[in-house]
């Protein structure tokens, strides 16, 4: 491996880290209308102050510390609103085959379901669906877009 390639790889890792850390600390300034927030920020809301999505590392379905904190808030909200059922939508970024990303999205959504269940939410109230890479929130083909698309979104069931 030559020195130029090593330098290029190190630079890309540092750049991706900076982009992801900037994403993680972004403040959301949406305006609330009832239980629905308006705006175009990456993070949206299931309810007042309860984020509706969690994010994952590349090719992972393991929950991050930040994801677990978000899901604890979702579980508390769901315990207070016991008549509401939810659908967990698993998503992946554009890389990988359709089949691989559908399976990965399902693993991500099931990871979220399992975590919510450990906080007392009945599995009967939770449905899981995977969209794989078919419903990106950012259609870009770069590390920032990919990080936004590797997610599970909790939506109220009809």
Backbone as ProteinMPNN parsed JSONL, in Angstrom:
{"seq_chain_A": "XXXXXXXXXXXXXXXXXXXXXXXXXXXXXXXXXXXXXXXXXXXXXXXXXXXXXXXXXXXXXXXXXXXXXXXXXXXXXXXXXXXXXXXXXXXXXXXXXXXXXXXXXXXXXXXXXXXXXXXXXXXXXXXXXXXXXXXXXXXXXXXXXXXXXXXXXXXXXX", "coords_chain_A": {"N_chain_A": [[0.856, -1.174, 0.0], [0.647, 2.149, -0.919], [1.942, 5.346, 0.24], [0.35, 7.55, -0.491], [-2.202, 6.444, -0.871], [-2.747, 5.554, 1.725], [-2.792, 8.012, 3.075], [-4.956, 9.222, 1.765], [-7.084, 7.497, 2.509], [-7.053, 7.869, 5.317], [-7.701, 10.579, 5.418], [-10.32, 10.522, 4.359], [-11.65, 9.055, 6.352], [-11.382, 10.802, 8.534], [-12.817, 12.997, 7.532], [-15.398, 11.884, 7.222], [-15.928, 11.331, 9.907], [-16.021, 13.924, 10.975], [-18.229, 14.96, 9.597], [-20.288, 13.235, 10.49], [-20.217, 13.748, 13.24], [-20.965, 16.406, 13.3], [-23.544, 16.17, 12.389], [-24.719, 14.765, 14.492], [-24.856, 16.625, 16.528], [-26.491, 18.605, 15.703], [-28.887, 21.13, 16.128], [-32.39, 21.06, 16.33], [-34.867, 22.995, 14.883], [-37.611, 23.061, 14.422], [-41.094, 23.974, 14.043], [-43.852, 23.284, 16.113], [-46.94, 21.677, 15.428], [-49.608, 20.657, 16.88], [-49.164, 17.239, 17.392], [-47.397, 16.99, 15.372], [-44.449, 17.895, 13.788], [-43.256, 20.512, 11.737], [-41.156, 21.153, 8.899], [-37.84, 20.628, 7.471], [-35.765, 19.214, 8.655], [-33.379, 16.591, 9.465], [-34.029, 15.042, 11.72], [-37.134, 14.105, 12.888], [-40.331, 14.101, 14.604], [-42.051, 11.902, 16.808], [-43.674, 12.604, 18.842], [-44.166, 15.457, 20.969], [-41.029, 16.53, 21.553], [-39.989, 13.939, 21.352], [-37.964, 12.131, 19.479], [-38.407, 10.567, 16.273], [-36.773, 8.766, 15.017], [-33.888, 6.615, 14.796], [-30.373, 6.132, 14.327], [-27.887, 4.216, 12.522], [-24.678, 2.56, 12.33], [-22.62, 1.822, 9.458], [-23.599, -1.107, 7.795], [-24.608, -2.214, 10.152], [-26.761, -3.296, 12.84], [-26.806, -2.8, 15.426], [-27.679, -0.979, 18.279], [-26.804, 2.378, 18.962], [-25.445, 4.398, 21.664], [-26.74, 6.893, 21.675], [-29.011, 6.226, 20.191], [-30.255, 4.392, 21.9], [-30.966, 6.088, 24.002], [-32.837, 7.775, 22.731], [-34.781, 5.831, 22.158], [-35.551, 5.061, 24.734], [-36.968, 7.316, 25.472], [-39.012, 7.189, 23.561], [-40.245, 4.819, 24.412], [-41.17, 5.573, 26.964], [-43.044, 7.508, 26.207], [-44.783, 5.898, 24.715], [-45.706, 4.19, 26.723], [-47.273, 5.956, 28.186], [-49.199, 6.486, 26.32], [-51.027, 4.258, 25.75], [-52.853, 3.239, 23.922], [-51.93, 3.602, 21.414], [-50.498, 2.171, 18.577], [-47.488, 1.23, 16.857], [-45.442, 1.382, 13.875], [-42.384, 0.13, 12.924], [-40.054, 1.266, 10.784], [-37.54, 0.008, 8.878], [-34.487, 1.054, 7.413], [-31.9, 1.456, 4.893], [-28.713, 2.528, 3.521], [-27.769, 3.439, 0.121], [-25.847, 1.66, -0.762], [-24.919, -1.695, -1.494], [-26.798, -4.711, -2.248], [-30.268, -4.937, -3.268], [-31.627, -6.992, -1.909], [-29.882, -7.532, 0.249], [-30.018, -5.069, 1.61], [-32.743, -4.914, 2.262], [-32.912, -7.02, 4.115], [-31.114, -6.033, 6.036], [-32.406, -3.645, 6.82], [-34.645, -4.79, 8.022], [-33.429, -6.162, 10.168], [-32.512, -3.939, 11.596], [-34.94, -2.614, 12.3], [-36.091, -4.643, 13.857], [-34.243, -4.756, 15.907], [-34.753, -2.34, 17.165], [-37.411, -2.834, 17.926], [-37.051, -4.971, 19.759], [-35.633, -3.6, 21.746], [-37.494, -1.633, 22.589], [-39.405, -3.344, 23.648], [-38.055, -4.318, 25.884], [-38.414, -2.243, 27.556], [-40.997, -2.41, 28.365], [-42.979, -2.2, 26.394], [-45.526, -3.742, 24.662], [-45.087, -6.371, 22.342], [-47.201, -6.809, 20.662], [-48.124, -4.333, 19.998], [-46.399, -3.349, 18.179], [-45.311, -3.207, 14.889], [-43.215, -4.371, 12.247], [-41.433, -3.288, 9.405], [-39.451, -3.402, 6.463], [-37.809, -1.18, 4.336], [-35.458, -1.206, 3.096], [-33.164, 0.11, 0.838], [-34.922, 1.647, -0.551], [-36.369, 3.956, 0.156], [-34.93, 6.593, 0.574], [-33.987, 9.361, 2.707], [-32.245, 11.223, 1.951], [-31.044, 11.681, -1.163], [-28.468, 11.811, -1.997], [-25.121, 10.687, -2.876], [-23.021, 10.118, -0.912], [-20.985, 10.192, 2.124], [-22.429, 11.7, 4.131], [-25.119, 11.692, 3.244], [-25.538, 8.911, 3.246], [-25.324, 8.386, 5.992], [-27.644, 9.576, 6.986], [-29.577, 7.972, 5.885], [-29.299, 5.434, 6.976], [-31.246, 4.076, 9.089], [-33.906, 3.682, 11.533], [-37.306, 4.273, 11.644], [-39.908, 5.34, 13.698], [-43.292, 5.168, 13.398], [-46.692, 6.201, 13.812], [-49.164, 3.74, 13.81], [-51.866, 3.127, 11.573]], "CA_chain_A": [[0.0, 0.0, 0.0], [1.526, 3.318, -0.975], [1.685, 6.405, 1.209], [-0.751, 8.383, -0.973], [-3.448, 5.745, -0.602], [-2.946, 5.587, 3.178], [-3.176, 9.384, 3.408], [-6.306, 9.44, 1.246], [-8.012, 6.757, 3.368], [-7.11, 8.548, 6.616], [-8.438, 11.825, 5.21], [-11.741, 10.194, 4.188], [-12.163, 8.661, 7.666], [-11.51, 12.024, 9.335], [-13.908, 13.784, 6.966], [-16.653, 11.224, 7.584], [-16.119, 11.538, 11.351], [-16.451, 15.302, 11.18], [-19.593, 15.108, 9.086], [-21.199, 12.531, 11.38], [-20.307, 14.418, 14.539], [-21.746, 17.629, 13.091], [-24.938, 15.715, 12.287], [-25.208, 14.325, 15.788], [-25.051, 17.737, 17.452], [-27.331, 19.608, 15.066], [-30.099, 21.479, 16.862], [-33.582, 21.048, 15.506], [-35.626, 24.212, 15.153], [-38.923, 22.962, 13.784], [-42.251, 24.502, 14.761], [-44.793, 22.206, 16.385], [-48.367, 21.837, 15.155], [-50.159, 19.461, 17.511], [-48.103, 16.254, 17.587], [-46.62, 16.892, 14.148], [-43.523, 18.988, 13.577], [-43.077, 20.867, 10.335], [-39.786, 21.518, 8.582], [-37.113, 19.676, 6.646], [-34.594, 18.687, 9.339], [-33.205, 15.147, 9.435], [-34.751, 14.438, 12.829], [-38.529, 14.5, 13.025], [-40.83, 13.766, 15.925], [-43.206, 11.047, 17.059], [-44.481, 13.429, 19.742], [-43.441, 16.612, 21.468], [-39.73, 16.243, 22.139], [-39.59, 12.536, 21.217], [-37.517, 11.888, 18.101], [-39.041, 9.382, 15.683], [-35.828, 7.901, 14.308], [-32.561, 6.343, 15.323], [-29.43, 5.922, 13.233], [-27.007, 3.063, 12.662], [-23.403, 2.546, 11.619], [-22.632, 1.068, 8.208], [-23.771, -2.561, 7.883], [-24.871, -2.577, 11.544], [-28.098, -3.176, 13.401], [-26.58, -2.601, 16.854], [-28.092, 0.363, 18.7], [-25.795, 3.241, 19.563], [-25.853, 5.007, 22.93], [-27.726, 7.933, 21.354], [-30.239, 5.542, 19.774], [-30.905, 3.835, 23.087], [-31.575, 7.206, 24.733], [-34.046, 8.138, 21.978], [-35.775, 4.763, 22.312], [-36.092, 5.132, 26.097], [-37.99, 8.375, 25.429], [-40.153, 6.65, 22.82], [-40.923, 3.832, 25.268], [-41.899, 6.312, 28.005], [-44.199, 8.113, 25.545], [-45.705, 4.822, 24.358], [-46.354, 3.715, 27.952], [-48.3, 6.95, 28.536], [-50.194, 6.47, 25.243], [-51.121, 2.811, 25.586], [-53.757, 2.854, 22.829], [-51.248, 3.846, 20.138], [-49.608, 1.157, 18.025], [-46.489, 1.831, 15.976], [-44.748, 0.608, 12.856], [-40.962, 0.449, 12.864], [-39.597, 1.179, 9.398], [-36.092, -0.147, 8.773], [-33.933, 1.614, 6.177], [-30.461, 1.304, 4.653], [-28.229, 3.45, 2.494], [-27.849, 2.926, -1.251], [-24.811, 0.673, -1.067], [-25.358, -3.075, -1.276], [-27.884, -5.174, -3.114], [-31.63, -4.717, -2.77], [-31.931, -8.057, -0.959], [-29.086, -7.317, 1.456], [-30.52, -3.897, 2.328], [-34.044, -5.266, 2.852], [-32.627, -7.815, 5.318], [-30.486, -5.133, 7.006], [-33.466, -2.786, 7.343], [-35.462, -5.599, 8.931], [-32.652, -6.364, 11.398], [-32.513, -2.671, 12.326], [-36.264, -2.408, 12.89], [-36.266, -5.639, 14.917], [-33.385, -4.327, 17.014], [-35.527, -1.298, 17.842], [-38.558, -3.498, 18.562], [-36.561, -5.697, 20.93], [-35.269, -2.632, 22.781], [-38.737, -1.07, 23.129], [-40.048, -4.384, 24.451], [-37.373, -4.407, 27.181], [-38.923, -1.136, 28.36], [-42.385, -2.635, 28.716], [-43.938, -2.015, 25.305], [-45.945, -5.047, 24.156], [-44.785, -6.673, 20.95], [-48.459, -6.736, 19.909], [-48.34, -2.938, 19.593], [-45.294, -2.96, 17.305], [-45.13, -3.913, 13.618], [-41.915, -4.111, 11.627], [-41.356, -3.363, 7.947], [-38.177, -2.926, 5.934], [-37.811, -0.571, 3.012], [-34.112, -1.302, 2.537], [-32.649, 1.371, 0.301], [-35.941, 2.161, -1.463], [-36.957, 5.231, 0.594], [-33.916, 7.438, 1.219], [-34.352, 10.74, 3.051], [-31.273, 12.032, 1.226], [-30.701, 10.916, -2.367], [-27.051, 11.993, -2.32], [-24.27, 9.499, -2.886], [-21.848, 10.534, -0.147], [-21.09, 9.733, 3.517], [-23.468, 12.395, 4.886], [-26.406, 11.138, 2.808], [-25.626, 7.526, 3.718], [-25.569, 8.369, 7.442], [-29.05, 9.932, 7.204], [-30.44, 6.898, 5.378], [-29.157, 4.227, 7.818], [-32.11, 4.472, 10.196], [-35.208, 3.078, 11.806], [-38.253, 5.344, 11.936], [-41.102, 4.9, 14.414], [-44.459, 5.925, 12.954], [-47.951, 5.752, 14.393], [-49.919, 2.852, 12.925], [-53.232, 3.583, 11.283]], "C_chain_A": [[0.901, 1.235, 0.0], [1.056, 4.404, -0.017], [0.518, 7.29, 0.792], [-2.098, 7.736, -0.658], [-3.766, 5.748, 0.895], [-3.428, 6.966, 3.607], [-4.62, 9.659, 2.966], [-7.346, 8.737, 2.118], [-8.165, 7.424, 4.728], [-7.903, 9.842, 6.506], [-9.935, 11.56, 5.094], [-12.378, 9.796, 5.523], [-12.363, 9.889, 8.541], [-12.67, 12.873, 8.84], [-15.259, 13.186, 7.341], [-16.956, 11.412, 9.072], [-16.605, 12.943, 11.647], [-17.892, 15.504, 10.745], [-20.589, 14.457, 10.034], [-21.315, 13.216, 12.733], [-21.087, 15.719, 14.42], [-23.229, 17.279, 13.011], [-25.507, 15.402, 13.654], [-25.511, 15.477, 16.733], [-25.931, 18.835, 16.877], [-28.581, 19.873, 15.897], [-31.261, 21.539, 15.886], [-34.435, 22.244, 15.886], [-36.971, 24.199, 14.448], [-39.996, 23.602, 14.652], [-43.26, 23.38, 14.93], [-46.218, 22.612, 16.027], [-49.036, 20.584, 15.689], [-49.027, 18.503, 17.813], [-47.195, 16.142, 16.376], [-45.729, 18.116, 13.996], [-43.406, 19.25, 12.088], [-41.619, 21.237, 10.108], [-39.097, 20.399, 7.845], [-35.869, 19.115, 7.328], [-34.561, 17.167, 9.258], [-34.036, 14.474, 10.512], [-36.162, 14.996, 12.862], [-39.041, 13.929, 14.334], [-42.059, 12.878, 15.909], [-44.198, 11.833, 17.916], [-43.608, 14.58, 20.227], [-42.142, 16.195, 22.159], [-39.248, 14.812, 22.037], [-39.245, 12.265, 19.75], [-38.111, 10.588, 17.571], [-38.056, 8.427, 15.031], [-34.518, 7.751, 15.063], [-31.677, 5.946, 14.151], [-28.452, 4.808, 13.564], [-25.706, 3.279, 11.903], [-23.559, 1.698, 10.354], [-22.689, -0.431, 8.477], [-24.066, -3.051, 9.298], [-26.351, -2.476, 11.884], [-28.016, -3.025, 14.919], [-26.922, -1.158, 17.201], [-26.926, 1.126, 19.326], [-26.309, 3.775, 20.896], [-26.925, 6.065, 22.689], [-29.06, 7.306, 20.952], [-30.988, 4.99, 20.966], [-31.579, 4.929, 23.908], [-32.871, 7.652, 24.048], [-35.136, 7.102, 22.194], [-36.336, 4.697, 23.727], [-37.181, 6.198, 26.165], [-39.226, 7.899, 24.67], [-40.94, 5.675, 23.693], [-41.733, 4.536, 26.353], [-43.157, 6.933, 27.409], [-45.24, 7.048, 25.204], [-46.396, 4.246, 25.588], [-47.477, 4.664, 28.374], [-49.458, 6.939, 27.542], [-50.448, 5.023, 24.829], [-52.057, 2.356, 24.463], [-53.106, 3.025, 21.453], [-50.339, 2.681, 19.797], [-48.655, 1.835, 17.064], [-45.985, 0.831, 14.95], [-43.305, 1.074, 12.866], [-40.49, 0.189, 11.443], [-38.073, 1.114, 9.384], [-35.606, 0.324, 7.411], [-32.426, 1.377, 6.104], [-30.017, 2.355, 3.646], [-28.183, 2.736, 1.145], [-26.855, 1.819, -1.578], [-25.307, -0.729, -0.733], [-26.524, -3.428, -2.177], [-29.233, -4.882, -2.469], [-31.955, -5.727, -1.674], [-31.176, -7.861, 0.35], [-29.665, -6.169, 2.275], [-31.913, -4.12, 2.916], [-33.837, -6.06, 4.141], [-32.016, -6.937, 6.412], [-31.516, -4.195, 7.628], [-34.36, -3.528, 8.324], [-34.727, -5.853, 10.238], [-32.642, -5.091, 12.241], [-33.85, -2.428, 13.018], [-36.512, -3.398, 14.023], [-35.398, -5.329, 16.133], [-34.099, -3.262, 17.848], [-36.712, -1.917, 18.584], [-38.125, -4.209, 19.842], [-36.239, -4.733, 22.068], [-36.52, -2.013, 23.412], [-39.447, -2.08, 24.026], [-39.365, -4.534, 25.812], [-37.812, -3.286, 28.111], [-40.439, -1.207, 28.542], [-43.409, -2.41, 27.624], [-44.255, -3.392, 24.714], [-45.592, -5.2, 22.679], [-46.024, -6.633, 20.065], [-48.748, -5.325, 19.401], [-47.342, -2.481, 18.536], [-45.269, -3.832, 16.058], [-43.787, -3.494, 13.031], [-42.044, -4.233, 10.119], [-39.99, -2.84, 7.521], [-38.383, -2.348, 4.542], [-36.427, -0.65, 2.366], [-33.619, 0.046, 2.085], [-33.675, 2.102, -0.556], [-36.53, 3.517, -1.086], [-35.917, 6.103, 1.304], [-34.485, 8.805, 1.603], [-33.406, 11.713, 2.36], [-30.792, 11.203, 0.04], [-29.247, 11.094, -2.787], [-26.294, 10.681, -2.256], [-22.95, 9.853, -2.218], [-22.046, 10.125, 1.315], [-22.187, 10.423, 4.335], [-24.857, 11.85, 4.531], [-26.578, 9.717, 3.337], [-25.949, 7.484, 5.21], [-27.01, 8.727, 7.778], [-29.979, 8.774, 6.841], [-30.347, 5.604, 6.17], [-29.943, 4.462, 9.101], [-33.263, 3.502, 10.399], [-36.111, 4.218, 12.23], [-39.482, 4.732, 12.587], [-42.272, 5.782, 13.979], [-45.714, 5.352, 13.616], [-48.674, 4.889, 13.371], [-51.312, 3.403, 12.719], [-54.271, 2.77, 11.996]], "O_chain_A": [[1.809, 1.348, 0.824], [-0.074, 4.381, 0.47], [-0.237, 7.742, 1.653], [-3.028, 8.416, -0.225], [-4.92, 5.923, 1.286], [-4.357, 7.083, 4.405], [-5.402, 10.255, 3.706], [-8.382, 9.323, 2.433], [-9.278, 7.536, 5.242], [-8.688, 10.168, 7.395], [-10.737, 12.296, 5.668], [-13.522, 10.161, 5.793], [-13.386, 10.015, 9.215], [-13.429, 13.412, 9.645], [-16.168, 13.915, 7.738], [-18.107, 11.627, 9.452], [-17.497, 13.136, 12.473], [-18.678, 16.142, 11.444], [-21.62, 15.049, 10.353], [-22.4, 13.26, 13.313], [-21.799, 16.096, 15.35], [-24.072, 18.021, 13.517], [-26.656, 15.739, 13.944], [-26.33, 15.334, 17.641], [-26.099, 19.884, 17.498], [-29.255, 18.935, 16.321], [-31.122, 22.012, 14.758], [-34.697, 22.482, 17.065], [-37.415, 25.225, 13.933], [-39.818, 23.751, 15.861], [-43.499, 22.61, 14.0], [-46.645, 23.737, 16.288], [-49.032, 19.551, 15.02], [-48.031, 18.894, 18.423], [-46.31, 15.287, 16.349], [-46.207, 19.248, 14.068], [-43.452, 18.325, 11.277], [-40.923, 21.602, 11.055], [-39.685, 19.342, 7.614], [-34.992, 18.586, 6.646], [-35.584, 16.528, 9.014], [-34.677, 13.454, 10.259], [-36.361, 16.211, 12.864], [-38.276, 13.336, 15.095], [-42.979, 13.068, 15.113], [-45.41, 11.732, 17.731], [-42.421, 14.639, 19.904], [-42.167, 15.58, 23.225], [-38.193, 14.487, 22.582], [-40.128, 12.182, 18.896], [-38.297, 9.628, 18.319], [-38.462, 7.375, 14.537], [-34.105, 8.612, 15.839], [-32.162, 5.484, 13.118], [-28.216, 4.495, 14.731], [-25.638, 4.071, 10.963], [-24.526, 0.949, 10.214], [-21.924, -0.957, 9.285], [-23.792, -4.21, 9.608], [-27.09, -1.683, 11.301], [-29.029, -3.111, 15.614], [-26.51, -0.229, 16.507], [-26.163, 0.576, 20.119], [-27.487, 3.617, 21.215], [-27.913, 6.124, 23.422], [-30.12, 7.803, 21.333], [-32.212, 5.101, 21.044], [-32.66, 4.71, 24.455], [-33.882, 7.878, 24.713], [-36.297, 7.459, 22.393], [-37.492, 4.313, 23.906], [-38.197, 6.011, 26.834], [-40.354, 8.171, 25.082], [-42.171, 5.708, 23.706], [-42.864, 4.139, 26.633], [-44.221, 6.894, 28.028], [-46.439, 7.267, 25.383], [-47.559, 3.85, 25.508], [-48.514, 4.22, 28.865], [-50.572, 7.338, 27.881], [-50.13, 4.616, 23.712], [-52.04, 1.18, 24.097], [-53.684, 2.627, 20.441], [-49.518, 2.254, 20.609], [-48.967, 2.892, 16.514], [-46.084, -0.384, 15.125], [-43.032, 2.274, 12.822], [-40.518, -0.941, 10.957], [-37.398, 2.045, 9.822], [-36.223, 0.038, 6.385], [-31.769, 1.132, 7.116], [-30.845, 2.995, 2.997], [-28.523, 1.556, 1.052], [-27.017, 1.116, -2.576], [-26.049, -0.907, 0.233], [-27.152, -2.561, -2.785], [-29.318, -4.613, -1.27], [-32.496, -5.362, -0.63], [-31.749, -8.004, 1.431], [-29.791, -6.278, 3.495], [-32.229, -3.565, 3.968], [-34.506, -5.807, 5.143], [-32.36, -7.081, 7.585], [-31.498, -3.975, 8.839], [-34.783, -2.967, 9.335], [-35.329, -5.771, 11.309], [-32.751, -5.158, 13.466], [-33.883, -2.074, 14.196], [-37.086, -3.029, 15.047], [-35.789, -5.614, 17.264], [-34.054, -3.285, 19.078], [-36.982, -1.567, 19.733], [-38.761, -4.062, 20.886], [-36.539, -5.019, 23.227], [-36.596, -1.882, 24.633], [-40.023, -1.709, 25.049], [-40.032, -4.847, 26.799], [-37.606, -3.367, 29.322], [-41.086, -0.202, 28.834], [-44.608, -2.429, 27.903], [-43.348, -4.12, 24.314], [-45.774, -4.282, 21.88], [-45.916, -6.445, 18.853], [-49.536, -5.149, 18.471], [-47.425, -1.354, 18.048], [-45.212, -5.058, 16.157], [-43.295, -2.397, 13.292], [-42.681, -5.157, 9.611], [-39.44, -1.936, 8.151], [-39.04, -2.945, 3.689], [-36.241, -0.214, 1.23], [-33.645, 1.015, 2.844], [-33.335, 3.08, -1.222], [-37.136, 4.17, -1.935], [-36.018, 6.323, 2.511], [-35.353, 9.341, 0.915], [-33.727, 12.891, 2.202], [-30.198, 10.141, 0.224], [-28.838, 10.58, -3.828], [-26.752, 9.701, -1.669], [-21.901, 9.886, -2.861], [-23.152, 9.751, 1.706], [-22.819, 9.77, 5.166], [-25.669, 11.581, 5.416], [-27.652, 9.361, 3.824], [-26.745, 6.657, 5.653], [-27.548, 8.226, 8.766], [-31.048, 8.623, 7.432], [-31.229, 4.753, 6.055], [-29.405, 4.976, 10.082], [-33.548, 2.639, 9.569], [-35.738, 5.035, 13.072], [-40.03, 3.742, 12.104], [-42.244, 6.998, 14.17], [-45.775, 4.165, 13.937], [-48.785, 5.262, 12.203], [-51.866, 4.068, 13.595], [-55.465, 3.031, 11.853]]}, "name": "protein", "num_of_chains": 1, "seq": "XXXXXXXXXXXXXXXXXXXXXXXXXXXXXXXXXXXXXXXXXXXXXXXXXXXXXXXXXXXXXXXXXXXXXXXXXXXXXXXXXXXXXXXXXXXXXXXXXXXXXXXXXXXXXXXXXXXXXXXXXXXXXXXXXXXXXXXXXXXXXXXXXXXXXXXXXXXXXX"}
